[in-house]
Amino acid sequence: MALPSVVIAGRPNVGKSTLFNRLAGRRAAIVEARPGVTRDAVETVVEWGGRRFRLLDTGGLMPPEEDTLQPLVHAKALEAVRQAAVVLFLVDARAGVTPVDEAIADELRRARRPVLLVANKAESERARAASAEFYALGLGEPLPISAEHGLGIDDLLDAVVAHLPAGAAAGEGGEDEPAPVRVAIVGRPNVGKSSLVNRLLNEERQIVADLPGTTRDAVDVEWRAYGKTYVLIDTAGIRRRSRIDSSVEFYSVRRAEQAIARCDVALLVVDATEGVTEQDQRIGGLIAERGRAAAILLNKWDAVDARERPADVAAAEAREALPALHYAPIVTISARTGQRVGRLAGIVDKVAAAHAFQLSTPDLNRFLQDAQLYRQPPAVHGKPFRIYYGTQVDTRPPQFLLFVNDPDRVHFSYERYLENRLRETYDLEGTPIVWKYRARERRPAESVFTRPR
């Protein structure tokens, strides 16, 4: 059963993102002391009193006129409001009723959704008393709170839960289900990340414009495909730090980097018309450093002349330019037309399964024995290198500990040979593989490389 949604709405800069972070229990939305920072709807799941609901932080219903994305932000906020189980209409208790508040109240009445009027920034007795002024909006009794200081939050959550429809019990239908795969869509600004999210969801969920930096938050969105549920994390484009010229951009980049850290699978979106850039390489390095499963998506393929630049040539060029992601499959797609986008759920499943791969110790040692029989480890400085046995010590990504005679004699070419053979044997495309070594004196019974007589 889909969880009911609770939408935070109101004019810009009344503290919507601060309230979202307070209810979410983490800094999930960017907070900046100027209007218009939030654009897309940022989403998380909140549990209170044995009930669960989706919480959405929207852009202001009436963004400042100088924002070129004003109509899109406004439309997205209204769309979220019309689908909400409960709307939290946030106003500023210090500023009192404004003409913009009155206009938003009219729109909320037309939406015909349950509305809780929430007077924020009411940490002082004077502000709490002044919040009574908002009765004039005709939306019931205002609930005074302070999102910044956490005042009145419990009462607000009690009111939210009381307005939720039946069901949505904590853990309902989900205790025995595996956690959904978290998929971060990352890349430079304006390579089509939000367009890809919209195509996957088959709805205009994210704001898309020919303007770098449209997405600022790392936005979590539920994606259902072929009977499975995933969480898509649409991130702000990652720019070089030398080009980050505002605190909003700084936190956008931080959110994108944190999205890589908390995802299971990273989809690196590259503009196929431009090819791999230095910044794409840096992002690929971040994914590899975090040990994330990955796929490389060459987007805007509909704008490439495949006769002059065939897909296999473009893939080979990307492979050479992104050595850190040597393990990642490469797919040419078009988020605009939907070309090959339908394959992505299967690719995500495959690389996520490889990322969680686990091999028993007997099977690993049989693999090591067969690999050794086929190709002996090279001697280093005339001294032999021996592997006695191994065991898997972790997953996501798979990590293997090999007990050897001397870790300093490991040759990178033999490690690459073991990795490639392991990938071929168990179909581990899409995940990094980590090898660790520990010195141990040989014991005859422990050697897995004794040749049969």
C-alpha positions in Angstrom: 0.0 0.0 0.0 1.4 3.4 -1.0 2.0 5.7 2.0 -0.1 8.8 2.3 1.7 12.1 1.6 2.0 15.1 3.8 3.0 18.3 2.0 4.7 21.3 3.5 3.5 24.4 1.5 3.7 28.1 1.9 5.3 31.2 0.6 9.1 31.2 0.2 11.4 31.7 3.3 8.9 30.9 6.0 11.0 27.9 7.2 9.6 25.0 5.1 12.9 23.3 4.7 13.8 23.8 8.4 10.5 22.1 9.4 11.2 19.3 6.9 14.6 18.7 8.4 13.1 18.8 11.9 10.4 16.2 11.1 12.8 14.1 9.0 15.4 14.0 11.8 18.2 14.9 9.4 19.4 17.7 7.2 17.7 16.4 4.1 16.8 19.7 2.5 19.0 22.7 1.9 18.3 25.6 4.3 19.3 29.1 3.2 18.2 32.5 4.5 16.8 33.7 1.2 13.7 32.7 -0.8 13.5 30.2 -3.7 16.2 27.8 -2.6 14.0 24.7 -2.7 12.8 23.9 -6.2 11.9 20.2 -6.5 9.8 18.4 -3.9 12.2 16.8 -1.4 10.8 13.6 0.1 11.4 11.3 3.1 9.4 8.8 5.2 8.4 9.8 8.7 7.0 7.5 11.5 5.1 8.9 14.4 2.6 7.2 16.8 2.7 3.9 15.0 1.9 5.6 11.6 4.0 6.2 8.6 3.7 8.9 5.9 5.7 10.4 3.1 6.8 14.0 3.9 7.4 16.4 1.0 9.0 19.8 1.1 7.9 21.9 -1.9 9.2 25.0 -3.5 7.3 28.2 -2.4 3.9 28.4 -3.9 4.7 31.9 -5.1 8.4 32.2 -5.9 10.0 35.6 -6.5 9.5 36.9 -10.0 13.2 37.1 -10.8 13.4 33.3 -10.6 13.3 32.1 -14.2 11.9 28.8 -13.0 8.9 30.4 -11.2 6.1 28.9 -13.2 7.6 25.4 -13.0 8.3 25.6 -9.2 4.7 26.9 -8.6 3.1 24.2 -10.7 5.1 21.4 -9.0 4.1 22.7 -5.6 0.4 22.8 -6.6 0.6 19.3 -8.0 2.0 17.9 -4.8 -0.7 19.7 -2.8 -3.5 18.3 -4.9 -2.2 14.7 -4.2 -1.6 15.2 -0.5 -3.5 13.5 2.3 -2.6 16.5 4.6 -1.2 19.9 3.7 0.9 21.8 6.3 0.3 25.5 5.4 3.3 27.2 7.0 3.2 30.9 7.8 5.6 33.3 9.6 4.2 34.2 13.1 6.7 37.1 13.3 5.6 38.7 9.9 1.9 38.2 10.4 -0.6 37.7 7.6 0.7 38.9 4.2 -1.2 39.3 0.8 0.8 36.3 -0.4 -0.5 34.2 2.5 -4.0 35.2 1.6 -3.5 34.2 -2.0 -2.1 30.8 -1.0 -5.0 30.2 1.4 -7.4 30.7 -1.5 -5.5 28.2 -3.6 -5.5 25.6 -0.8 -9.2 26.0 -0.4 -9.7 25.3 -4.1 -7.5 22.2 -3.8 -10.0 20.8 -1.3 -7.4 18.9 0.7 -7.2 18.8 4.6 -5.1 21.7 5.7 -3.3 22.3 9.0 -2.4 25.9 9.5 1.1 26.1 11.1 2.5 29.3 12.5 6.3 29.0 12.5 8.9 31.1 14.3 6.7 31.3 17.3 9.4 30.7 19.9 8.5 33.9 21.9 5.3 34.5 23.9 4.7 37.6 21.8 4.9 35.6 18.5 2.7 32.9 19.9 0.0 35.4 20.9 0.3 37.1 17.5 -0.3 33.8 15.7 -4.0 34.2 16.5 -4.0 36.8 13.6 -4.0 33.9 11.2 -7.5 32.9 12.1 -8.4 35.5 9.4 -7.2 33.1 6.7 -10.3 30.9 7.4 -8.3 27.7 7.7 -8.9 26.9 11.3 -6.8 27.3 14.4 -3.1 28.1 13.8 -0.7 25.7 15.5 2.3 27.8 16.9 5.7 26.1 16.5 9.4 26.8 16.1 10.9 24.5 13.6 14.4 25.9 14.4 14.1 25.2 18.1 11.8 22.1 18.0 9.0 23.8 19.9 5.5 22.4 19.3 6.7 19.7 17.0 5.1 16.8 18.9 1.7 18.5 18.9 2.1 19.1 15.2 2.9 15.4 14.5 -0.1 14.3 16.6 -2.3 16.5 14.5 -0.9 15.2 11.3 -1.4 11.6 12.3 -5.0 12.3 13.4 -5.7 13.6 9.9 -4.2 10.6 8.0 -6.5 8.1 6.3 -6.9 4.6 7.8 -3.9 2.3 7.4 -0.3 3.4 7.1 0.7 1.5 10.2 4.4 1.5 11.0 6.0 -1.5 9.3 2.7 -2.3 7.4 3.5 -4.7 4.6 7.1 -4.0 4.9 8.8 -5.8 7.7 9.5 -8.9 5.7 10.3 -7.0 2.4 13.9 -6.3 1.6 14.9 -2.7 1.7 14.6 -1.1 -1.8 17.8 -0.6 -3.8 18.8 3.1 -3.6 19.9 4.4 -7.0 21.8 7.7 -7.1 21.6 9.5 -10.5 24.8 11.6 -10.6 26.7 13.7 -13.1 27.7 17.2 -14.2 25.0 19.9 -14.4 22.6 19.8 -17.3 23.4 16.3 -18.6 19.8 15.2 -18.3 19.6 13.7 -14.8 16.1 15.1 -13.9 14.8 14.2 -17.4 15.9 10.7 -16.8 14.1 10.6 -13.4 10.9 11.9 -15.1 11.2 9.3 -17.9 11.7 6.4 -15.3 8.7 7.6 -13.3 6.7 8.3 -16.4 5.6 11.7 -15.0 7.0 15.2 -14.8 8.1 14.8 -11.2 11.4 16.8 -11.4 11.8 20.3 -12.7 13.7 20.3 -16.0 15.1 23.4 -17.8 18.0 24.2 -20.0 19.7 25.9 -17.1 22.6 24.4 -15.2 21.9 24.0 -11.5 18.1 23.5 -11.7 18.2 20.7 -9.2 19.7 21.7 -5.8 18.7 19.1 -3.3 19.3 15.4 -3.5 15.7 14.3 -4.1 14.5 10.9 -3.0 11.7 9.5 -5.2 10.0 6.1 -5.1 10.4 4.2 -8.4 8.3 1.1 -9.2 9.3 -1.1 -12.1 8.4 -4.6 -13.0 6.9 -5.3 -9.6 9.9 -4.0 -7.7 10.4 -0.8 -5.7 13.5 1.3 -5.9 14.5 4.7 -4.4 15.8 7.2 -7.0 18.1 9.9 -5.7 18.2 12.8 -8.2 21.2 14.9 -7.3 22.4 18.4 -8.2 25.1 18.4 -10.8 28.5 18.1 -9.4 30.8 21.0 -10.5 34.4 21.6 -9.8 34.9 23.2 -6.4 36.6 26.2 -8.1 33.3 26.9 -9.9 31.1 26.8 -6.7 30.3 30.4 -6.1 27.5 30.3 -3.5 26.6 28.5 -0.3 23.6 26.9 -2.1 25.8 25.4 -4.7 28.3 24.2 -2.0 25.5 22.4 -0.2 24.1 21.0 -3.4 27.5 19.4 -4.2 27.7 18.1 -0.7 24.2 16.5 -1.1 25.3 14.9 -4.3 28.5 13.5 -2.8 26.5 12.3 0.2 24.0 10.6 -2.2 26.8 8.6 -3.6 27.8 7.6 -0.1 24.3 6.4 0.8 23.3 4.7 -2.4 23.6 1.1 -3.5 24.0 1.8 -7.2 25.3 5.0 -8.8 24.2 5.8 -12.4 26.8 8.2 -13.9 25.0 10.2 -16.6 27.4 11.5 -19.3 26.4 13.8 -22.1 27.1 11.7 -25.2 27.3 14.7 -27.5 30.3 16.0 -25.5 31.9 12.8 -24.4 33.6 12.2 -21.0 35.0 15.3 -19.4 37.5 15.8 -16.6 34.6 16.4 -14.2 32.9 13.1 -15.3 36.2 11.4 -14.4 36.2 13.1 -11.0 32.7 11.9 -10.3 33.6 8.4 -11.5 36.5 8.5 -9.0 34.1 9.4 -6.2 31.9 6.5 -7.0 34.8 4.0 -7.1 36.3 5.4 -3.9 33.0 4.8 -2.1 32.9 1.2 -3.5 29.6 1.6 -5.1 28.0 -0.5 -7.8 27.7 1.5 -11.0 26.6 1.9 -14.6 27.6 4.6 -17.1 24.8 6.1 -19.1 25.7 7.9 -22.3 22.6 10.2 -22.5 21.3 12.3 -25.4 22.1 9.5 -27.8 19.3 10.6 -30.0 21.4 13.7 -30.8 24.4 11.6 -31.9 24.9 10.4 -35.5 25.5 6.7 -34.9 26.9 6.3 -38.5 29.7 8.6 -37.7 30.1 7.4 -34.1 28.8 3.9 -33.5 27.7 2.9 -30.0 30.6 0.5 -29.6 33.1 3.2 -30.4 31.5 5.6 -28.0 31.5 3.0 -25.3 35.1 2.1 -25.9 36.0 5.8 -25.6 34.1 6.2 -22.4 35.7 3.0 -21.0 39.2 4.4 -21.7 38.3 7.8 -20.2 36.8 6.3 -17.0 39.4 3.8 -15.8 38.1 4.1 -12.2 34.8 2.6 -13.3 36.3 -0.2 -15.4 33.8 -2.6 -13.8 30.7 -0.6 -14.8 28.5 -1.5 -17.8 28.0 1.2 -20.4 24.6 2.0 -22.0 23.6 4.5 -24.6 20.2 6.1 -23.8 18.0 9.0 -24.5 16.0 10.4 -21.5 14.2 12.6 -24.0 12.9 9.8 -26.3 13.0 6.9 -23.8 15.6 5.0 -26.0 16.8 2.0 -24.0 15.7 3.6 -20.7 13.5 0.5 -20.2 16.6 -1.6 -19.7 17.8 0.4 -16.6 15.8 -1.5 -14.0 17.3 -4.8 -15.2 20.8 -3.3 -15.2 20.3 -1.9 -11.6 19.1 -5.3 -10.4 22.1 -7.0 -12.0 24.8 -4.7 -10.6 23.1 -4.5 -7.2 23.1 -8.3 -7.0 26.8 -8.4 -8.0 27.5 -5.7 -5.3 25.9 -8.0 -2.6 27.6 -11.2 -4.0 28.8 -13.7 -1.3 31.0 -16.7 -1.9 31.4 -19.5 0.6 35.0 -20.2 1.8 35.1 -23.7 0.2 33.9 -22.3 -3.2 36.4 -19.4 -3.0 39.3 -21.7 -2.3 38.2 -24.0 -5.2 38.2 -20.9 -7.4 41.6 -19.9 -6.2 43.0 -23.4 -6.8 41.6 -23.5 -10.3 43.0 -20.0 -11.0 46.4 -21.1 -9.7 46.5 -24.2 -11.8 45.7 -22.2 -14.9 48.2 -19.5 -14.2 50.8 -19.4 -11.5 51.5 -16.2 -9.6 54.6 -14.5 -10.9 57.8 -14.3 -8.8 58.8 -10.9 -7.5 62.5 -10.1 -7.5 63.1 -13.8 -8.0 61.1 -14.8 -4.9 57.9 -16.8 -5.3 54.5 -15.5 -4.3 52.1 -18.0 -2.7 48.5 -17.9 -1.8 47.6 -20.4 0.9 43.9 -19.9 1.2 41.2 -17.1 1.3 37.9 -16.1 2.7 35.3 -13.4 1.9 35.1 -10.8 4.7 32.5 -8.4 3.4 29.9 -7.5 0.8 28.8 -4.3 -0.9 31.3 -4.4 -2.4 32.7 -8.0 -2.2 35.9 -8.1 -0.2 38.2 -11.1 0.0 41.1 -11.7 2.4 43.9 -13.9 1.1 46.5 -15.4 3.3 49.8 -15.3 1.5 53.5 -15.8 2.2 54.4 -12.1 1.7 51.8 -9.3 0.9 54.6 -7.2 -0.6 55.0 -9.7 -3.4 51.5 -9.2 -4.8 51.8 -8.2 -8.4 49.1 -5.9 -9.7 48.8 -8.0 -12.9 48.0 -11.1 -11.0 45.4 -9.3 -8.9 43.8 -8.1 -12.1 43.9 -11.6 -13.4 42.1 -13.0 -10.3 39.5 -10.2 -10.5 38.8 -10.7 -14.2 38.5 -14.5 -13.7 36.2 -14.0 -10.7 34.0 -11.6 -12.7 33.8 -14.1 -15.6 33.1 -17.1 -13.4 30.3 -15.4 -11.3 29.1 -12.6 -13.7 30.1 -9.8 -11.4 29.8 -6.9 -13.8 29.0 -3.6 -12.2 30.6 -4.0 -8.8 34.2 -3.2 -7.6 36.0 -6.1 -6.0 38.4 -5.6 -3.1 41.4 -7.8 -2.3 43.2 -7.8 1.0 46.3 -9.8 2.0 47.7 -11.1 5.2 51.0 -12.8 5.8 51.0 -16.3 7.2 53.5 -19.1 7.3 52.6 -22.0 5.1 51.1 -25.0 6.7 50.9 -28.0 4.4 47.3 -28.8 5.2 46.3 -25.2 4.4 47.6 -24.8 0.9 44.8 -24.9 -1.7 47.3 -25.1 -4.5 48.7 -28.5 -4.2 48.8 -30.0 -7.7 47.2 -33.5 -8.0 49.6 -36.2 -8.6 
